[in-house]
Amino acid sequence: MKNWKRGRRVRYAGLLTALVVLTAAYPAISEAQQSKVGTTAAEFLTIPVGARPIGMGGAFVAMNDDAYALYWNPASLAMLPQSEILMQHSTWLADMSYDFVGAAFVMGLNGTLGVYANMLNVGEMEVTTDQYQEGTGLKFDSYSLAAALCYSYRFYDRFSIGGSFKYIREAIWNESANGYAIDLGTLLITPIKDIRLGMSISNFGTKMQMSGRDLMFLNDPDTDITGNNPNIPASYETDSWKLPLTMRLGVAGEVIKSGGNRVTIDADWVVPNDNTESLNIGGEYAFREMFMVRGGLKGIRAGRYDGKYKLFEPDNNGGYTFGAGFLFNMRGFRLRADYGFETFDRLGNVQKYSLGIKF
């Protein structure tokens, strides 16, 4: 009787969480019927994190054994067997750098607590004007930053929920914009060969608006009237922009798990509010959980484009991914190293490197 009542409470909690997530995701679902690229702020939040997830095609919302769930689905954190610290570096498109550092701390029956920060750094650039098109001698920089606090709770051995609260900042020279957002997620391990079902909604939060001293100027409110003060402080008001709200629905499971060999496959349906929906699929082969190879396809949206049948929509940055990883067992902890590679049709390729410590 107690188990039945606990199962009923868990089902109610799962249903309530799913309704909250779907309600928050409704704007993304309704707006994703056409591409709206470039209509949101903080686009760096959509850059996928982790060499392992990248190698698996960016299909990671239903994975339950990796602390990169900090980014993909906070509900998965409660399933981690060990605490973990993660670091990732990559040279992003146009020679920008993209970095991530995070940690997940398993607290037993009290759930799992996590923190992370990710940053896109454009680097220094020359200040140019109409008069000095080769540069004024001054330089400026631009960056985007997010920092988050995450928590995940495991209701019982097969169901967990999680959430994140994040602070977001974007800056260019003397202007900046700040915002706040939450991520929500659920993860269910089904009784059918432990197939996992995951769902997450990311970046549900405030709008962002640029402000700063370079938008301020002195103004004469009425030039037709003599004797006015021409030095009235004024400023330009910039538009405010929504965050890149993204919903992911995923499934993952092991098709082979015997004799020191494991093959995991996963798939995510991705619905953003600033682009068309697409499918990510991927897989991982592991030998004795020490050496892994990975592959996947990201941004699948098959159809006829420019009169030809294509697997990827031309403007959706779909492509192929590959990767590999090693896990070293050491005294008291385990060290992991991962590599991920993803292709972009028009913008070249991106490589990502990750390190992690499980303890």
N, C-alpha and C positions, 0 to 999 in steps of 0.2 A: 504493500500500500504506500509506504514512504517513497519507494522508487518511482511508483506511478505518479504520485503527486509532484515529485521533483521533476520528472519528465514533462508533466503538464506545464509547470512553471517555466521550464526552459523553453518549451515551444511558444508559450505566450511572450516571453522575453524576446525570442528570436523574431516572432511576427511583428512585435512592436518596433524593434530595431529596423527590420526590413522596411516597414512603412515609413519610418522617419527618413531612412536613406533615400527611398524612392521619391518621397515628397520633396526632399532637398534637390534631388536630381532632375525633377520635372523640367525646369528651364533648359537644362542641357539636352534632354530628350526631344523637346519641342523645337529647339533651335538648330539641331544637328542635321536637319534635312538638306541644308545647303551650306557650302563652305563660307565661313566668316573669318577667314584668316586675317590677322592683324587688327582685330576689333576688341582685344582684351589687353589688360595690363599684365605685367609680371609673367611674360611668356616663358621665362626660364623655369617656372614651376612645372612645365610640361616636359622638360628634358629628363628622360629616364635615368634612374640612378642604379649603379651597381654593374660591375662587369659580368657577374653571373646572370642577372636578369636580362641584360642586353644580349648575351650569347644565346639565351633561350627565346629570342624574338620579342622581348618585352611582354611576355605572357606570364605574369607572376602573382596575380592577385589571389590565387588559390594555393600557393605554396606555403607550407607551414613549418619549415625547418631553417629559415634564414632571417637574420636580423635586418636585412634590407626591406623587410615588411614595414619598417619605420616609414618608408616612402610609399610602398605599394598598397599595403592593407594593414593598418595597425591592429586589427583583430588577430592576425597571425602571430603577433608577438607572444600571446599567452600560450602558444603551443611550443615555444622554444624549449629544448631540453637544457640549454646552458645560456649563461650570460655571454654577451659578445660586444666587442668594440670593432668598428669598421672605419676604413678610410678609402676614398676613391679619388683618383686624379685622371683628367682627360684633357686633351687639347681639342676644344670644340671648334665649330666651323669658323672660318675667317680668323684663325689664330687666336681665338679667345680661349681662356682656360675655365674649366668647370670642375669644382671640387666639392666633396661631401665628406663629412665626418659624423659618426653617430655611435650610440651605445644603447644596448638593451640590457636591463638588469632583472633577472628572474627572481621573484620574491615568493616563490612557493604558492601557497594557497591565497596569498594576497595579490596575485596577479603579476604583471610585468610592467615595469616603468622604463620609458625610453626617452632619449633626447637626441636631436640631430641639428646640423646646420649645413646648408648648401649654398654655394656662391658661384656666380658667373662673373668673371672679371674680363672686361673688354681691354684693359690696359691703357697706357698713355697714348694720347694723340695730340697732334699739333693744332693750335688755335689758328684758324684762318679767317680772313675777312675779304671783302671785295677789293680792298686796297692792297692787302698783303695775302695774296692767294697761295704763296709758298710757305706761309707761316709768320706769325708775329713774334716768335721767340718764346711764347708761352705754351704750356701744355696743360691738358686736362685729362681726367680719367672718368670712367663710368663702370658701375657694377650693380649687380642685383643680389640680394641676400635674403635668406629665409632661415629662421630658427624656430624649432618646434619642441613641444613637450608632449609625450605620448603615454597613453595608459591602455592596457588590455587586460580583460578579465575572462577567465575560463569558467563557464557555468558548470560544465562537467567535461568528461574527457573528449567529447566530440563537438562541442559548440563553444564559440567564444565571440566576444564583441570587443571593439576597441575604438579609440578616438585620439585625435591630435589637435592641439591648439598651436597655431603658428603666427609669428610676427614676420611681416614682409616689408622689405625696403628696397627701393630702386633709386639710384642717384646718378646724375650726370653733371659734372662740374659743380656749380653752386646750387643746383636744383635737386629736389628729392621728392619722393612720394612714399607714404607709409600705409600699411593695411594690415588686417587681421583676418584669419580664416580658420576653419576647422575641417578635419577629415574624419569620416566615420566609416566603419567597416564591420562586416560579419564574416565568420568562417564556420562551415559545417563539414564534418567528416562523416560521410554516409556509411551505412553498414554494407554497402555493395563494394567489396574489395577496397575499402577505405578511400574511395574516390572523394575528393574534396571539392566543395562548392564555395566560392568566395565572391564577395560583393563589396565595393567601396565607392564612396563619393569623395572627391578631393577638391579643395580650394573653394569651399562654400563660405563666402565672407563679404567683407566691405569692398566698396569701390576705391580706386586709388587716383589721386590727383596731384600733379606736379606743382610745386611752389618753391620759391627761393628768391634771393636778392637780384638775380639777373632779370627777373620779370618785373622789377620795380623801376619806375621812371618818374620824372617831374613833368607836370602837365599844366597847361593853361585851360581851364574848363570852358572858356568862351573867348576865342580870339577876336571876336567882333566888337568886344567892349574894351575900351582903353582903361588903363589903371588897374586891371586885374593882376593878381599875383600869378606869375607864370610858373611858379615853383611849388605847385600843389602836389604832394606825394600821391602817386597812383600806382596801380599794378595791373598786369595782364592776368586774366583768369583763364586757366586752362580747363579743358574738359576732364571729367572723371570717367574712369573706365572700369568695367567689371573684371573680376578675376577669371582665369581660365578654368571654369568648372568642368570636371571630368567624372563620368561614371564608368566603372569597370565591372563586368560580370565575368567570372572565370571558373574553369573546371580544370582539375589536375589529378593525376593518379599514376601509379606504377603499373606498367604492362609486363615487366620482368623484374623479379626480385628473388634471386636464388644463386647459390654458389659463388657469392662474392660479387655478383653482377646485378646492376640495377639500371633500369631504363624508365625514365619518367617523361610523360608528355603532358603538355598543358596548352590551354587556349583561353584567350581573353577577348570579349567583345567590348570595344572602347567607344564611348559616346561623349564627345566633347561639345561645349557650347560655341566653339569658335572654328569648328572644322566638321567635315563629314565623318560619320561613324565608320569604323573599320575593325578588322579582325587581326589579332596577333596569335601566332601559334609557334610552339617550340618544343624542344626535347633535350634531355640530358642522359648520357651514358656514364655510369660510375663503376670503376673497378675497385672493389674492396673499400669503397668510400675514401680512397686516397688520391685517385686520378680521375678527372672528369673531362669529357668533351661535350660540346653543345652546338646546337644549330637551331635556326628558326627563320620565320618570315614575319615582318612587321608591316602594319598598314595595309593589309590585304583588302582590296575593294574591287573585285573583278568586274569587268564590263567592257563595253566598246568605247574607246576614246580615240578621237581623230580618225574614225573609220576602222580602227584596228582593235581586236580583242586583247586586253591587257590585264595582268593580275593586279597591278597597282594603279590607282588613280594618279595621273601625272603630277598634280600639285599637292599630293598628300604625303610626300617624302617616304613612301614605302620602300622596302628593300629587304635584303638578306642579312642575316646575322650569323656570326660564328663565335666560338669561345672555347676556353679550356681552363682547368683549375687543378690545384694541388691542395691536399690537406695533410699537414704534418703533425703527428702525435708527439708531444714533448711532455716533460715532467710537469704535471699540474695544469697544463693548458694545451690547446691545439691551435696551430697556426695555419691560416689559409691564404692562398694567393690565387687571384683570378685575372683572366684576360678576356676582354670582349671586343668584338669588331662589328661595326654596322655600316652598311652602304647607304648613301644618299644619291638619288638619281642624278641630280644636277649640281650638288654642292660638294661632292667628294665623299671621303670616308672618315669615320671617327673610330679611334681606338681608346679603350678605357682600361685602367689598371686598378685593381682593388687589393687591399690587404685586410685581414681580420684576425682577431684573437678570440678564441672561445675559452671560457674559464668557469 
